Amino acid sequence: MLDALLFTKTPQFAKSLYPECIWDIAAPLPTLYLTFDDGPQPEITPFVLDTLAKYNARATFFCVGKNIEKHPELFQRILREGHSAGNHTFDHVNGWKTENTLYYQNIEHCDKTLAEQAPKMSRQLFRPPYGKLTPAQYQNLKSKYRIVMWDVLSCDFDLSCTAEKVLQNVLKHAASGSIVVMHDSLNAKPKVEYALPQILEHFSAKGFRFDAL
């Protein structure tokens, strides 16, 4: 089994364990793929969207189904402003600790929620919460979804990680084609508020663009 959360910069050997997952993307121009997990949340998602808009940046939001149901207006704003959205299960369940049938049902529940809110949107993107996916789950899901992992983990969810460390995790490790994980969640809020504008400013000054998956 793979725990991608062990690494700020995902090593090649970890990527090779689940080779059909998307870890990074070859880009002809300097490009970063910012992703935000666990929202939408009214306390932080509007800040993320406002900040992205200042830099004409597009991102991908891996949404928890129950949060979409609670905050449909925020989910609609994500799509209206040109960002992508993906399935992050309905209840943010851990694949390692959930029986397979229940895990798949939880993903399908999120799919139904996405379909209700955005019937024309492609619902092929999936990210397992915590990056935890068993080999059996991987084999089952890879033909149904584009399973998106990451190249760089900001660690903004980690209570022991300072806001400055979150910033440096991204500035030091991200390169063109990197998929970067951040969170629009309450735990990450102060760190995202500190780091995200500086990440966008730093890479914009270097000529990077920010694309959605």
N, C-alpha and C positions, 0 to 999 in steps of 0.2 A: 504494500500500500504506500501511497505517496502523500507526504505532508509538505506542500510547497511553502508553507509558512515558516519553514526553518531558515530560509535564506532571504536576505534583502535583495541580492542579485541572484536570480535563479541559475544554478550551474547547468552546464550542458548535460551532465549525466542524469539530472532530475528530469529535464525535458525529454530525454530519450526513453524514459520509462513509459510515458504516455505520448507517443510521437504524433498521434492524430489530434491531440489538443493544440490549440493555437497559443503559443507562448510569446511570439513576436511576429512582426510582419516586415518583410523586405520592402523598402520604400525607395522610389527613384529620387525623391527630394528629402531633405532633412525633416522628419516627421515624428511626432510623439503621439501615442494613443493613450490619453488619460481615461481612466475608468473609475467609477464611483459605485461602491457597493452599499446595500442595506437600506436605501431610502425608498421612496421619498419621505423626508422629514421636514416639517415647516420651520423648524428651528435652524436648519443649516442648508437645505437644498436651494432656497432662494438666493442665499449668498453665493453658493457655487455657481448657479446660473448667471447671476449678475456679473460675477467676476469673469466667467468664461466669455460673456458677451463683450466685455471691454476689450478683449483681445481677439475677437472674431474667432474664437476657438470652439471646436466641436468635440464632444466627448461621448462616452458610452456609460449608461447607468444600468447596473444590474440590480433590479428592483425586487424587493420582497413583496409577495402578493398581498399580504395583509396590510402593508403600508400603502400599496396602490389603492386598495379598497377604502382605507381611512382618508386618503388625501388625493382623490382623483384629479382635482384641479391642478395639483402640482405635477402629477404624471402627464397631464395634457400639456402643461407648459414645457416640460422636457421635450416632448415630441414637436410642439409648435415652434420651438427655437432651433430645431434642426439637429438635435442629438439623437443617438440611438438608444434603445432600451433592450434589456435582456432579462431572462428568467434567472432568479436567484432563490428559487423555491418559494412556497407560500409562507412558511413559518421559520425560515432560516435554519433548516435542519442539518445536522451533521451526518454525512453519509456513512461515516465509520460507526456511528452509534444508532443507526436506524435500519430496521429490517428492509430489505430491498423493495418489497411490494409497497410498503408504506412510503418509502423514499420516492418511488416513481409516482405514486398517487399525489404526493405533495408537490412534485414538479408539475404534474398535469393540472393540479388545482391552480397553480400560478399561471400556467398557459391559458386556462379558461378566463382568468381575471384579465390577463393581457388582451385576450380576444374581445372581451366585453368592452374594454376601454379603447381599444385601437384595432378594430376589425380588419383594417387594411395593412397593418404592420406585420412584417415578417417576424415570426417568433422562434427563429432558429438558434439564437444566441443563448447559451447557458453557462453560468459559472457556479460551481459547487461552493456553498458556504464553507469557509475556513480552508478552501482548497483541498478538502478531504473527500476522496472518491475511491472506492474499492475497485480492484480490477474487474470484478463482475459488473459493477455499476458503469464503469468506463466502457466495457464491451457492449453493454445494453444501450447506452446513451449516444455513443459516438456516431451511430448511423442516423440518429434522429435530430441531433443538434450539432452546431459548431460549439464545441466546448472550449471556452476561453479561459486560459489561466493567465500568467503574467511573466514578464521579464524582470520587473522591478517592483518591490513591495515597499511602500513608504513607511509602514509600521505606525501609522497615525492612530490605530486602534489600541496600541500597546501603552498601558498606563505608565510604564517605566520609561517610555521614550519621550524626550522633550520635543517641543515644537521645532527647535533649531536642528535637532537630530533628524526629525522627519524631513525637513528641508534638505539637509545634506545627503540623506539617503537617496533622494531623487537627483539632486544636482550631480552627485558623484557617480552614480551608477547608470543613469538613463542615457541612451544614445539613440540615434535615428532607428526607427522601427520598434523601439521598446513599447511594450504595453505596461503602463504604470497603474498600480492599484492605490486608490485613496478611498475614503468613506464619507458619504453624506449621512452621518449618524451622530447621535448626541455625544458619545464618548470621544469622537474624533474632532468635534466642532472647534475647540480653540486652536488645535494644531493645524487644521485645514485653513482656518481664517488667517493664520500666520503664514503658512507655507505656500498655499496655492497662488496668491498674487505674485510672490517672488519666483515661483517656478515658471509661471507664464511669462513674466518679465525677462527672466534669465534666458530662456530658450527662444523667446521672440527676438531678443537682441542678437542671437546667434543665427537667425534666419530660419528657425524651425516653424513649421505649421503644426496645427493640432487637429487631428481628424477623428471622426467617429468610426467605429468598426462596422 
